[in-house]
Amino acid sequence: MTIPLLDQVRQLNVEDQLELVEALWNEISSRNAAPPPTDAQIAELDRRLAEHDANPDDIVPWQQVKAEALTSIKESRIRE
């Protein structure tokens, strides 16, 4: 990655940076170029799946998670 490109990304607000990350990841995964999960990641996914199977109604919609994460980021930047 060139430094000017990284400097441009740094000038984006957090929401736009996250949108860029999401778009980049979608592009990488559409080419099946994502690395395979590690053994630790597989174990964590298995644990989470088992937890979900045991409690299928205990979920949080993605939009809520994203909104709460963005709020947390904004609040932490305000405190800095």
N, CA, C and O atoms as a CHARMM CRD file, in Angstrom:
* protein
*
  320
    1    1 MET  N      0.85100  -1.17300   0.00000 PROA 1      0.00000
    2    1 MET  CA     0.00000   0.00000   0.00000 PROA 1      0.00000
    3    1 MET  C      0.89400   1.23100   0.00000 PROA 1      0.00000
    4    1 MET  O      1.90300   1.28000   0.70200 PROA 1      0.00000
    5    2 THR  N      0.52400   2.19100  -0.76800 PROA 2      0.00000
    6    2 THR  CA     1.31000   3.41000  -0.81700 PROA 2      0.00000
    7    2 THR  C      0.92700   4.32400   0.33800 PROA 2      0.00000
    8    2 THR  O     -0.21600   4.31700   0.79600 PROA 2      0.00000
    9    3 ILE  N      1.87500   5.09600   0.79500 PROA 3      0.00000
   10    3 ILE  CA     1.63900   5.99900   1.91400 PROA 3      0.00000
   11    3 ILE  C      0.57600   7.04400   1.57600 PROA 3      0.00000
   12    3 ILE  O     -0.27100   7.31900   2.42500 PROA 3      0.00000
   13    4 PRO  N      0.57400   7.64800   0.36600 PROA 4      0.00000
   14    4 PRO  CA    -0.48900   8.62100   0.07500 PROA 4      0.00000
   15    4 PRO  C     -1.89400   8.01100   0.19500 PROA 4      0.00000
   16    4 PRO  O     -2.81400   8.68200   0.66300 PROA 4      0.00000
   17    5 LEU  N     -2.06800   6.76700  -0.21700 PROA 5      0.00000
   18    5 LEU  CA    -3.37800   6.12800  -0.09400 PROA 5      0.00000
   19    5 LEU  C     -3.75000   5.96600   1.38000 PROA 5      0.00000
   20    5 LEU  O     -4.88400   6.24300   1.76900 PROA 5      0.00000
   21    6 LEU  N     -2.81100   5.52600   2.18400 PROA 6      0.00000
   22    6 LEU  CA    -3.07200   5.36900   3.61800 PROA 6      0.00000
   23    6 LEU  C     -3.37600   6.71900   4.26000 PROA 6      0.00000
   24    6 LEU  O     -4.24000   6.80900   5.13100 PROA 6      0.00000
   25    7 ASP  N     -2.67800   7.75900   3.83900 PROA 7      0.00000
   26    7 ASP  CA    -2.95600   9.09900   4.36400 PROA 7      0.00000
   27    7 ASP  C     -4.37800   9.53500   4.01200 PROA 7      0.00000
   28    7 ASP  O     -5.05200  10.16500   4.82800 PROA 7      0.00000
   29    8 GLN  N     -4.83900   9.20300   2.79900 PROA 8      0.00000
   30    8 GLN  CA    -6.20300   9.53800   2.40700 PROA 8      0.00000
   31    8 GLN  C     -7.21700   8.80100   3.28000 PROA 8      0.00000
   32    8 GLN  O     -8.23100   9.37300   3.67900 PROA 8      0.00000
   33    9 VAL  N     -6.94200   7.53700   3.57100 PROA 9      0.00000
   34    9 VAL  CA    -7.84400   6.74100   4.40600 PROA 9      0.00000
   35    9 VAL  C     -7.89700   7.32600   5.81300 PROA 9      0.00000
   36    9 VAL  O     -8.96600   7.37600   6.42000 PROA 9      0.00000
   37   10 ARG  N     -6.78500   7.75700   6.32500 PROA 10     0.00000
   38   10 ARG  CA    -6.74200   8.34100   7.67000 PROA 10     0.00000
   39   10 ARG  C     -7.58400   9.60800   7.77300 PROA 10     0.00000
   40   10 ARG  O     -8.04000   9.95700   8.86200 PROA 10     0.00000
   41   11 GLN  N     -7.79300  10.29200   6.67100 PROA 11     0.00000
   42   11 GLN  CA    -8.58000  11.52600   6.68500 PROA 11     0.00000
   43   11 GLN  C    -10.08500  11.25600   6.69400 PROA 11     0.00000
   44   11 GLN  O    -10.87700  12.16200   6.95600 PROA 11     0.00000
   45   12 LEU  N    -10.48000  10.01600   6.40900 PROA 12     0.00000
   46   12 LEU  CA   -11.89800   9.66500   6.43100 PROA 12     0.00000
   47   12 LEU  C    -12.39700   9.59800   7.86800 PROA 12     0.00000
   48   12 LEU  O    -11.62700   9.31900   8.78700 PROA 12     0.00000
   49   13 ASN  N    -13.69800   9.85500   8.05900 PROA 13     0.00000
   50   13 ASN  CA   -14.24600   9.67700   9.39700 PROA 13     0.00000
   51   13 ASN  C    -14.38300   8.17700   9.67400 PROA 13     0.00000
   52   13 ASN  O    -14.25500   7.35700   8.76500 PROA 13     0.00000
   53   14 VAL  N    -14.63900   7.83500  10.91300 PROA 14     0.00000
   54   14 VAL  CA   -14.67500   6.43600  11.33900 PROA 14     0.00000
   55   14 VAL  C    -15.72300   5.64100  10.56700 PROA 14     0.00000
   56   14 VAL  O    -15.47300   4.50700  10.16000 PROA 14     0.00000
   57   15 GLU  N    -16.88600   6.23500  10.36900 PROA 15     0.00000
   58   15 GLU  CA   -17.94300   5.51600   9.64600 PROA 15     0.00000
   59   15 GLU  C    -17.49200   5.16000   8.23200 PROA 15     0.00000
   60   15 GLU  O    -17.72300   4.04500   7.76300 PROA 15     0.00000
   61   16 ASP  N    -16.84300   6.11800   7.55200 PROA 16     0.00000
   62   16 ASP  CA   -16.37600   5.86100   6.19500 PROA 16     0.00000
   63   16 ASP  C    -15.22300   4.85000   6.18400 PROA 16     0.00000
   64   16 ASP  O    -15.12100   4.04000   5.26300 PROA 16     0.00000
   65   17 GLN  N    -14.36500   4.89500   7.19400 PROA 17     0.00000
   66   17 GLN  CA   -13.29000   3.90600   7.28100 PROA 17     0.00000
   67   17 GLN  C    -13.86500   2.50300   7.44300 PROA 17     0.00000
   68   17 GLN  O    -13.40500   1.55800   6.80200 PROA 17     0.00000
   69   18 LEU  N    -14.87700   2.37200   8.30700 PROA 18     0.00000
   70   18 LEU  CA   -15.50000   1.06500   8.50200 PROA 18     0.00000
   71   18 LEU  C    -16.19500   0.59400   7.22700 PROA 18     0.00000
   72   18 LEU  O    -16.14800  -0.59000   6.89500 PROA 18     0.00000
   73   19 GLU  N    -16.83200   1.50800   6.51800 PROA 19     0.00000
   74   19 GLU  CA   -17.48300   1.15300   5.26000 PROA 19     0.00000
   75   19 GLU  C    -16.44200   0.68400   4.24600 PROA 19     0.00000
   76   19 GLU  O    -16.68400  -0.26200   3.49700 PROA 19     0.00000
   77   20 LEU  N    -15.28700   1.34500   4.22200 PROA 20     0.00000
   78   20 LEU  CA   -14.19900   0.94600   3.32700 PROA 20     0.00000
   79   20 LEU  C    -13.67500  -0.43700   3.68800 PROA 20     0.00000
   80   20 LEU  O    -13.45700  -1.27000   2.80800 PROA 20     0.00000
   81   21 VAL  N    -13.47500  -0.68300   4.97400 PROA 21     0.00000
   82   21 VAL  CA   -13.01100  -1.99900   5.42600 PROA 21     0.00000
   83   21 VAL  C    -13.99500  -3.08300   5.00100 PROA 21     0.00000
   84   21 VAL  O    -13.59600  -4.13700   4.50600 PROA 21     0.00000
   85   22 GLU  N    -15.28100  -2.81500   5.19700 PROA 22     0.00000
   86   22 GLU  CA   -16.30600  -3.78200   4.82100 PROA 22     0.00000
   87   22 GLU  C    -16.29100  -4.03400   3.31100 PROA 22     0.00000
   88   22 GLU  O    -16.39900  -5.17900   2.87100 PROA 22     0.00000
   89   23 ALA  N    -16.15800  -2.97300   2.52300 PROA 23     0.00000
   90   23 ALA  CA   -16.12800  -3.11700   1.06400 PROA 23     0.00000
   91   23 ALA  C    -14.88400  -3.88500   0.62300 PROA 23     0.00000
   92   23 ALA  O    -14.95800  -4.73100  -0.26900 PROA 23     0.00000
   93   24 LEU  N    -13.74300  -3.59200   1.24500 PROA 24     0.00000
   94   24 LEU  CA   -12.51200  -4.31600   0.91000 PROA 24     0.00000
   95   24 LEU  C    -12.63100  -5.79400   1.25800 PROA 24     0.00000
   96   24 LEU  O    -12.24000  -6.65900   0.47300 PROA 24     0.00000
   97   25 TRP  N    -13.17400  -6.07700   2.43700 PROA 25     0.00000
   98   25 TRP  CA   -13.32400  -7.48000   2.83800 PROA 25     0.00000
   99   25 TRP  C    -14.27300  -8.21100   1.89400 PROA 25     0.00000
  100   25 TRP  O    -14.02000  -9.35800   1.52200 PROA 25     0.00000
  101   26 ASN  N    -15.36200  -7.55300   1.50700 PROA 26     0.00000
  102   26 ASN  CA   -16.29300  -8.17900   0.56200 PROA 26     0.00000
  103   26 ASN  C    -15.61200  -8.46200  -0.76800 PROA 26     0.00000
  104   26 ASN  O    -15.86400  -9.49400  -1.39100 PROA 26     0.00000
  105   27 GLU  N    -14.75600  -7.55700  -1.20300 PROA 27     0.00000
  106   27 GLU  CA   -14.01600  -7.76500  -2.45400 PROA 27     0.00000
  107   27 GLU  C    -13.05500  -8.94200  -2.32900 PROA 27     0.00000
  108   27 GLU  O    -12.96900  -9.77600  -3.23100 PROA 27     0.00000
  109   28 ILE  N    -12.34200  -9.01000  -1.22800 PROA 28     0.00000
  110   28 ILE  CA   -11.40500 -10.11600  -1.00000 PROA 28     0.00000
  111   28 ILE  C    -12.15000 -11.44400  -0.94600 PROA 28     0.00000
  112   28 ILE  O    -11.73600 -12.42000  -1.57200 PROA 28     0.00000
  113   29 SER  N    -13.24100 -11.47800  -0.20100 PROA 29     0.00000
  114   29 SER  CA   -13.96500 -12.74300  -0.05400 PROA 29     0.00000
  115   29 SER  C    -14.65400 -13.14800  -1.35300 PROA 29     0.00000
  116   29 SER  O    -14.82800 -14.34100  -1.60200 PROA 29     0.00000
  117   30 SER  N    -15.05100 -12.18600  -2.18800 PROA 30     0.00000
  118   30 SER  CA   -15.68700 -12.53800  -3.46400 PROA 30     0.00000
  119   30 SER  C    -14.71300 -13.23600  -4.40300 PROA 30     0.00000
  120   30 SER  O    -15.12300 -13.94000  -5.32600 PROA 30     0.00000
  121   31 ARG  N    -13.41500 -13.03400  -4.16100 PROA 31     0.00000
  122   31 ARG  CA   -12.38600 -13.70200  -4.96600 PROA 31     0.00000
  123   31 ARG  C    -11.86700 -14.96200  -4.27500 PROA 31     0.00000
  124   31 ARG  O    -10.88900 -15.56800  -4.71400 PROA 31     0.00000
  125   32 ASN  N    -12.53800 -15.34600  -3.18600 PROA 32     0.00000
  126   32 ASN  CA   -12.10300 -16.50700  -2.40600 PROA 32     0.00000
  127   32 ASN  C    -10.63700 -16.39900  -2.00400 PROA 32     0.00000
  128   32 ASN  O     -9.91000 -17.39200  -1.98000 PROA 32     0.00000
  129   33 ALA  N    -10.21600 -15.18000  -1.68800 PROA 33     0.00000
  130   33 ALA  CA    -8.83300 -14.93800  -1.33500 PROA 33     0.00000
  131   33 ALA  C     -8.62700 -14.82400   0.17400 PROA 33     0.00000
  132   33 ALA  O     -7.50900 -14.60300   0.63800 PROA 33     0.00000
  133   34 ALA  N     -9.70600 -14.97400   0.93400 PROA 34     0.00000
  134   34 ALA  CA    -9.59300 -14.86800   2.38800 PROA 34     0.00000
  135   34 ALA  C     -8.81700 -16.06700   2.93100 PROA 34     0.00000
  136   34 ALA  O     -8.99700 -17.18900   2.45800 PROA 34     0.00000
  137   35 PRO  N     -7.96700 -15.83500   3.90800 PROA 35     0.00000
  138   35 PRO  CA    -7.21600 -16.95400   4.48900 PROA 35     0.00000
  139   35 PRO  C     -8.15800 -17.87800   5.25700 PROA 35     0.00000
  140   35 PRO  O     -9.18300 -17.43400   5.77400 PROA 35     0.00000
  141   36 PRO  N     -7.81100 -19.15300   5.32900 PROA 36     0.00000
  142   36 PRO  CA    -8.65000 -20.07400   6.09800 PROA 36     0.00000
  143   36 PRO  C     -8.55300 -19.74700   7.58900 PROA 36     0.00000
  144   36 PRO  O     -7.55100 -19.19100   8.03800 PROA 36     0.00000
  145   37 PRO  N     -9.58300 -20.08800   8.35300 PROA 37     0.00000
  146   37 PRO  CA    -9.52500 -19.80800   9.79600 PROA 37     0.00000
  147   37 PRO  C     -8.46800 -20.66400  10.48300 PROA 37     0.00000
  148   37 PRO  O     -8.16000 -21.77400  10.05000 PROA 37     0.00000
  149   38 THR  N     -7.92600 -20.11600  11.56000 PROA 38     0.00000
  150   38 THR  CA    -6.95100 -20.85200  12.36000 PROA 38     0.00000
  151   38 THR  C     -7.68800 -21.87600  13.22500 PROA 38     0.00000
  152   38 THR  O     -8.91400 -21.84200  13.32900 PROA 38     0.00000
  153   39 ASP  N     -6.94200 -22.77600  13.83800 PROA 39     0.00000
  154   39 ASP  CA    -7.55000 -23.75900  14.74200 PROA 39     0.00000
  155   39 ASP  C     -8.27400 -23.06300  15.89600 PROA 39     0.00000
  156   39 ASP  O     -9.35200 -23.49000  16.31000 PROA 39     0.00000
  157   40 ALA  N     -7.67200 -21.98600  16.41100 PROA 40     0.00000
  158   40 ALA  CA    -8.29700 -21.24400  17.50700 PROA 40     0.00000
  159   40 ALA  C     -9.60000 -20.59100  17.04700 PROA 40     0.00000
  160   40 ALA  O    -10.58000 -20.56700  17.79100 PROA 40     0.00000
  161   41 GLN  N     -9.61000 -20.06900  15.83700 PROA 41     0.00000
  162   41 GLN  CA   -10.83400 -19.45800  15.31100 PROA 41     0.00000
  163   41 GLN  C    -11.92000 -20.51000  15.09800 PROA 41     0.00000
  164   41 GLN  O    -13.08900 -20.26200  15.39300 PROA 41     0.00000
  165   42 ILE  N    -11.54800 -21.66500  14.59600 PROA 42     0.00000
  166   42 ILE  CA   -12.51600 -22.75300  14.40200 PROA 42     0.00000
  167   42 ILE  C    -13.10700 -23.17300  15.73900 PROA 42     0.00000
  168   42 ILE  O    -14.31500 -23.38300  15.84900 PROA 42     0.00000
  169   43 ALA  N    -12.25400 -23.29800  16.76400 PROA 43     0.00000
  170   43 ALA  CA   -12.73400 -23.67400  18.09800 PROA 43     0.00000
  171   43 ALA  C    -13.71300 -22.62500  18.62900 PROA 43     0.00000
  172   43 ALA  O    -14.74000 -22.97600  19.21000 PROA 43     0.00000
  173   44 GLU  N    -13.40100 -21.34400  18.43300 PROA 44     0.00000
  174   44 GLU  CA   -14.28700 -20.27800  18.89500 PROA 44     0.00000
  175   44 GLU  C    -15.60000 -20.30200  18.12500 PROA 44     0.00000
  176   44 GLU  O    -16.66200 -20.11900  18.72100 PROA 44     0.00000
  177   45 LEU  N    -15.55200 -20.52200  16.82700 PROA 45     0.00000
  178   45 LEU  CA   -16.78100 -20.61600  16.03100 PROA 45     0.00000
  179   45 LEU  C    -17.63900 -21.79400  16.49500 PROA 45     0.00000
  180   45 LEU  O    -18.85800 -21.67200  16.60900 PROA 45     0.00000
  181   46 ASP  N    -17.00000 -22.93000  16.76000 PROA 46     0.00000
  182   46 ASP  CA   -17.73400 -24.09500  17.26000 PROA 46     0.00000
  183   46 ASP  C    -18.39000 -23.78900  18.60800 PROA 46     0.00000
  184   46 ASP  O    -19.53100 -24.18300  18.85100 PROA 46     0.00000
  185   47 ARG  N    -17.66300 -23.08500  19.48400 PROA 47     0.00000
  186   47 ARG  CA   -18.20700 -22.72200  20.79600 PROA 47     0.00000
  187   47 ARG  C    -19.42300 -21.81400  20.63100 PROA 47     0.00000
  188   47 ARG  O    -20.44900 -22.00400  21.28400 PROA 47     0.00000
  189   48 ARG  N    -19.29200 -20.82700  19.75100 PROA 48     0.00000
  190   48 ARG  CA   -20.40000 -19.88900  19.53500 PROA 48     0.00000
  191   48 ARG  C    -21.59900 -20.57600  18.90500 PROA 48     0.00000
  192   48 ARG  O    -22.74000 -20.27400  19.25500 PROA 48     0.00000
  193   49 LEU  N    -21.35700 -21.48900  17.98800 PROA 49     0.00000
  194   49 LEU  CA   -22.46100 -22.21400  17.36300 PROA 49     0.00000
  195   49 LEU  C    -23.18800 -23.06800  18.39800 PROA 49     0.00000
  196   49 LEU  O    -24.41800 -23.12200  18.41000 PROA 49     0.00000
  197   50 ALA  N    -22.43300 -23.73200  19.26200 PROA 50     0.00000
  198   50 ALA  CA   -23.04600 -24.54000  20.31800 PROA 50     0.00000
  199   50 ALA  C    -23.86600 -23.65500  21.26000 PROA 50     0.00000
  200   50 ALA  O    -24.95700 -24.03400  21.68700 PROA 50     0.00000
  201   51 GLU  N    -23.33200 -22.47400  21.57900 PROA 51     0.00000
  202   51 GLU  CA   -24.06400 -21.54400  22.44400 PROA 51     0.00000
  203   51 GLU  C    -25.35400 -21.08100  21.76300 PROA 51     0.00000
  204   51 GLU  O    -26.39900 -20.97900  22.40600 PROA 51     0.00000
  205   52 HSD  N    -25.27500 -20.80600  20.47500 PROA 52     0.00000
  206   52 HSD  CA   -26.46800 -20.39500  19.74000 PROA 52     0.00000
  207   52 HSD  C    -27.49700 -21.52400  19.67000 PROA 52     0.00000
  208   52 HSD  O    -28.69500 -21.29300  19.83300 PROA 52     0.00000
  209   53 ASP  N    -27.02000 -22.74400  19.42800 PROA 53     0.00000
  210   53 ASP  CA   -27.93200 -23.89100  19.38100 PROA 53     0.00000
  211   53 ASP  C    -28.65600 -24.06800  20.71300 PROA 53     0.00000
  212   53 ASP  O    -29.82400 -24.45400  20.75000 PROA 53     0.00000
  213   54 ALA  N    -27.94500 -23.78000  21.81000 PROA 54     0.00000
  214   54 ALA  CA   -28.54500 -23.91800  23.13800 PROA 54     0.00000
  215   54 ALA  C    -29.49800 -22.76300  23.45800 PROA 54     0.00000
  216   54 ALA  O    -30.42200 -22.92300  24.25600 PROA 54     0.00000
  217   55 ASN  N    -29.27500 -21.59800  22.83400 PROA 55     0.00000
  218   55 ASN  CA   -30.09100 -20.40100  23.10800 PROA 55     0.00000
  219   55 ASN  C    -30.40800 -19.66800  21.80400 PROA 55     0.00000
  220   55 ASN  O    -29.91600 -18.55900  21.59400 PROA 55     0.00000
  221   56 PRO  N    -31.21800 -20.26200  20.92600 PROA 56     0.00000
  222   56 PRO  CA   -31.42700 -19.67400  19.59200 PROA 56     0.00000
  223   56 PRO  C    -32.11900 -18.31100  19.58700 PROA 56     0.00000
  224   56 PRO  O    -32.00900 -17.57700  18.60500 PROA 56     0.00000
  225   57 ASP  N    -32.82500 -17.95700  20.65200 PROA 57     0.00000
  226   57 ASP  CA   -33.50700 -16.66900  20.68500 PROA 57     0.00000
  227   57 ASP  C    -32.65000 -15.55300  21.28400 PROA 57     0.00000
  228   57 ASP  O    -33.06900 -14.39600  21.31500 PROA 57     0.00000
  229   58 ASP  N    -31.46300 -15.89400  21.75500 PROA 58     0.00000
  230   58 ASP  CA   -30.55800 -14.91700  22.36900 PROA 58     0.00000
  231   58 ASP  C    -29.64700 -14.33600  21.28000 PROA 58     0.00000
  232   58 ASP  O    -28.48400 -14.72100  21.15900 PROA 58     0.00000
  233   59 ILE  N    -30.19900 -13.40100  20.48900 PROA 59     0.00000
  234   59 ILE  CA   -29.44900 -12.81800  19.37500 PROA 59     0.00000
  235   59 ILE  C    -29.54000 -11.30000  19.40800 PROA 59     0.00000
  236   59 ILE  O    -30.43900 -10.72900  20.02500 PROA 59     0.00000
  237   60 VAL  N    -28.58900 -10.65500  18.73000 PROA 60     0.00000
  238   60 VAL  CA   -28.58800  -9.20400  18.57000 PROA 60     0.00000
  239   60 VAL  C    -28.41500  -8.94100  17.07300 PROA 60     0.00000
  240   60 VAL  O    -27.45800  -9.42700  16.46900 PROA 60     0.00000
  241   61 PRO  N    -29.32900  -8.17800  16.47000 PROA 61     0.00000
  242   61 PRO  CA   -29.21900  -7.89400  15.03400 PROA 61     0.00000
  243   61 PRO  C    -27.92700  -7.13000  14.70700 PROA 61     0.00000
  244   61 PRO  O    -27.45700  -6.31900  15.50400 PROA 61     0.00000
  245   62 TRP  N    -27.36300  -7.40100  13.52400 PROA 62     0.00000
  246   62 TRP  CA   -26.10800  -6.77500  13.10200 PROA 62     0.00000
  247   62 TRP  C    -26.20500  -5.24800  13.15300 PROA 62     0.00000
  248   62 TRP  O    -25.27100  -4.59800  13.62400 PROA 62     0.00000
  249   63 GLN  N    -27.29600  -4.66500  12.68700 PROA 63     0.00000
  250   63 GLN  CA   -27.41200  -3.20800  12.67300 PROA 63     0.00000
  251   63 GLN  C    -27.29700  -2.63800  14.08500 PROA 63     0.00000
  252   63 GLN  O    -26.73200  -1.55900  14.26700 PROA 63     0.00000
  253   64 GLN  N    -27.82000  -3.33900  15.07800 PROA 64     0.00000
  254   64 GLN  CA   -27.71100  -2.87900  16.47000 PROA 64     0.00000
  255   64 GLN  C    -26.26800  -2.97000  16.94600 PROA 64     0.00000
  256   64 GLN  O    -25.77000  -2.05000  17.59600 PROA 64     0.00000
  257   65 VAL  N    -25.59900  -4.05800  16.63000 PROA 65     0.00000
  258   65 VAL  CA   -24.19500  -4.22400  17.02400 PROA 65     0.00000
  259   65 VAL  C    -23.34800  -3.12400  16.40100 PROA 65     0.00000
  260   65 VAL  O    -22.52500  -2.50600  17.07600 PROA 65     0.00000
  261   66 LYS  N    -23.55600  -2.88300  15.10300 PROA 66     0.00000
  262   66 LYS  CA   -22.78700  -1.86400  14.38100 PROA 66     0.00000
  263   66 LYS  C    -23.04400  -0.48100  14.97400 PROA 66     0.00000
  264   66 LYS  O    -22.10300   0.28100  15.20000 PROA 66     0.00000
  265   67 ALA  N    -24.30700  -0.15500  15.22700 PROA 67     0.00000
  266   67 ALA  CA   -24.65300   1.15500  15.79300 PROA 67     0.00000
  267   67 ALA  C    -24.01100   1.34500  17.16500 PROA 67     0.00000
  268   67 ALA  O    -23.48600   2.41800  17.46100 PROA 67     0.00000
  269   68 GLU  N    -24.04900   0.31300  18.00100 PROA 68     0.00000
  270   68 GLU  CA   -23.45300   0.41100  19.33700 PROA 68     0.00000
  271   68 GLU  C    -21.93600   0.54600  19.25500 PROA 68     0.00000
  272   68 GLU  O    -21.33300   1.27400  20.04400 PROA 68     0.00000
  273   69 ALA  N    -21.31900  -0.15000  18.30600 PROA 69     0.00000
  274   69 ALA  CA   -19.87000  -0.04500  18.13800 PROA 69     0.00000
  275   69 ALA  C    -19.48300   1.36100  17.68800 PROA 69     0.00000
  276   69 ALA  O    -18.51800   1.93300  18.19500 PROA 69     0.00000
  277   70 LEU  N    -20.22400   1.91200  16.74900 PROA 70     0.00000
  278   70 LEU  CA   -19.92700   3.26400  16.27300 PROA 70     0.00000
  279   70 LEU  C    -20.12200   4.28700  17.38500 PROA 70     0.00000
  280   70 LEU  O    -19.33000   5.22100  17.51400 PROA 70     0.00000
  281   71 THR  N    -21.16400   4.12100  18.18400 PROA 71     0.00000
  282   71 THR  CA   -21.39200   5.02500  19.31000 PROA 71     0.00000
  283   71 THR  C    -20.24100   4.94000  20.30400 PROA 71     0.00000
  284   71 THR  O    -19.77300   5.96000  20.80900 PROA 71     0.00000
  285   72 SER  N    -19.79200   3.73400  20.58000 PROA 72     0.00000
  286   72 SER  CA   -18.68200   3.53900  21.51600 PROA 72     0.00000
  287   72 SER  C    -17.40800   4.19900  21.00000 PROA 72     0.00000
  288   72 SER  O    -16.66900   4.82200  21.76200 PROA 72     0.00000
  289   73 ILE  N    -17.15800   4.05700  19.70500 PROA 73     0.00000
  290   73 ILE  CA   -15.96500   4.67700  19.10400 PROA 73     0.00000
  291   73 ILE  C    -16.05300   6.19600  19.21700 PROA 73     0.00000
  292   73 ILE  O    -15.08700   6.85600  19.60000 PROA 73     0.00000
  293   74 LYS  N    -17.21700   6.73900  18.88000 PROA 74     0.00000
  294   74 LYS  CA   -17.38300   8.19400  18.95300 PROA 74     0.00000
  295   74 LYS  C    -17.18800   8.69700  20.38100 PROA 74     0.00000
  296   74 LYS  O    -16.52600   9.71200  20.60200 PROA 74     0.00000
  297   75 GLU  N    -17.76200   7.99000  21.34400 PROA 75     0.00000
  298   75 GLU  CA   -17.64900   8.40900  22.74700 PROA 75     0.00000
  299   75 GLU  C    -16.20200   8.34300  23.23100 PROA 75     0.00000
  300   75 GLU  O    -15.75800   9.21500  23.97800 PROA 75     0.00000
  301   76 SER  N    -15.47000   7.31800  22.81100 PROA 76     0.00000
  302   76 SER  CA   -14.08500   7.20200  23.24900 PROA 76     0.00000
  303   76 SER  C    -13.22400   8.29400  22.62500 PROA 76     0.00000
  304   76 SER  O    -12.26600   8.75600  23.24600 PROA 76     0.00000
  305   77 ARG  N    -13.55400   8.71000  21.41100 PROA 77     0.00000
  306   77 ARG  CA   -12.80100   9.80900  20.78000 PROA 77     0.00000
  307   77 ARG  C    -13.11100  11.12800  21.45000 PROA 77     0.00000
  308   77 ARG  O    -12.23500  11.98800  21.54200 PROA 77     0.00000
  309   78 ILE  N    -14.32600  11.31200  21.91800 PROA 78     0.00000
  310   78 ILE  CA   -14.70100  12.55400  22.59500 PROA 78     0.00000
  311   78 ILE  C    -13.90900  12.67600  23.90200 PROA 78     0.00000
  312   78 ILE  O    -13.47400  13.76900  24.26300 PROA 78     0.00000
  313   79 ARG  N    -13.72300  11.55900  24.60800 PROA 79     0.00000
  314   79 ARG  CA   -13.00400  11.56700  25.88100 PROA 79     0.00000
  315   79 ARG  C    -11.51700  11.80500  25.70300 PROA 79     0.00000
  316   79 ARG  O    -10.84700  12.21700  26.65000 PROA 79     0.00000
  317   80 GLU  N    -10.98300  11.55700  24.51300 PROA 80     0.00000
  318   80 GLU  CA    -9.53500  11.72300  24.28800 PROA 80     0.00000
  319   80 GLU  C     -9.15300  13.12800  24.22900 PROA 80     0.00000
  320   80 GLU  O     -7.97700  13.44000  24.04700 PROA 80     0.00000
